[in-house]
Amino acid sequence: MDVVKATVKGQILIPASLRRKYRIERGTPLRIYDGKNRIILETMDRDPVEEGRGLLKTKGRILKSLTDDRKREAKQ
């Protein structure tokens, strides 16, 4: 068990081992609950679409292709 201290602003440092285990990175949304004499942090489900954004380096070609397909379907 790790012991952490709160800063003047009430911030705490989550130990690196737990950040790796729960894939907590800068900007990761966390839910916080007030329990019986405890504070509970919970990682939120990640948006798979947002997580995959920029994964494929297509420079917009896929989006253009999808848009063109939709236009062709609309004309039929």
C-alpha positions as CSV (number, residue, x, y, z in Angstrom):
1,M,0.0,0.0,0.0
2,D,1.3,3.4,-1.0
3,V,0.9,6.5,1.2
4,V,0.4,9.8,-0.5
5,K,0.0,13.4,0.8
6,A,-2.3,16.1,-0.5
7,T,-0.8,19.3,-1.7
8,V,-2.0,22.8,-0.5
9,K,-4.5,22.7,-3.4
10,G,-5.8,19.3,-2.4
11,Q,-4.1,17.4,-5.3
12,I,-2.6,13.9,-4.8
13,L,-0.2,11.9,-6.8
14,I,-1.4,8.5,-8.0
15,P,1.5,6.1,-7.8
16,A,3.0,5.1,-11.2
17,S,2.3,1.4,-10.7
18,L,-1.5,2.2,-10.4
19,R,-1.4,4.6,-13.3
20,R,0.1,1.9,-15.5
21,K,-2.3,-0.8,-14.3
22,Y,-5.4,1.3,-14.9
23,R,-4.0,3.1,-18.0
24,I,-4.4,6.6,-16.4
25,E,-2.7,9.2,-18.5
26,R,-2.9,13.0,-18.5
27,G,-6.5,14.0,-19.2
28,T,-8.0,10.6,-18.4
29,P,-11.5,11.2,-16.9
30,L,-12.0,9.8,-13.5
31,R,-15.2,9.5,-11.4
32,I,-14.8,10.3,-7.7
33,Y,-17.1,9.0,-5.0
34,D,-17.5,9.7,-1.3
35,G,-17.8,6.5,0.6
36,K,-17.8,5.5,4.3
37,N,-14.7,7.3,5.5
38,R,-13.0,6.8,2.1
39,I,-12.7,8.4,-1.3
40,I,-13.1,6.2,-4.3
41,L,-11.6,7.0,-7.8
42,E,-12.9,5.1,-10.8
43,T,-11.7,5.2,-14.4
44,M,-14.4,6.0,-16.9
45,D,-15.0,3.9,-20.0
46,R,-13.0,5.3,-22.9
47,D,-14.7,6.3,-26.1
48,P,-13.3,3.8,-28.7
49,V,-13.9,6.3,-31.6
50,E,-12.0,9.0,-29.8
51,E,-9.2,6.6,-28.8
52,G,-8.7,5.5,-32.4
53,R,-8.7,9.0,-33.8
54,G,-5.4,9.6,-35.7
55,L,-4.4,6.0,-35.5
56,L,-4.5,5.6,-39.3
57,K,-2.5,8.1,-41.2
58,T,-5.0,8.5,-44.1
59,K,-4.9,12.3,-44.4
60,G,-8.7,12.4,-44.7
61,R,-8.9,10.0,-47.6
62,I,-11.2,7.6,-45.7
63,L,-13.5,10.4,-44.6
64,K,-13.7,11.7,-48.2
65,S,-14.4,8.2,-49.5
66,L,-17.2,7.6,-47.0
67,T,-18.7,11.0,-47.8
68,D,-18.6,10.3,-51.5
69,D,-20.3,6.9,-50.9
70,R,-23.0,8.5,-48.9
71,K,-23.7,11.0,-51.7
72,R,-23.9,8.2,-54.2
73,E,-26.3,6.3,-52.0
74,A,-28.5,9.4,-51.6
75,K,-28.8,9.8,-55.3
76,Q,-30.1,6.3,-55.8
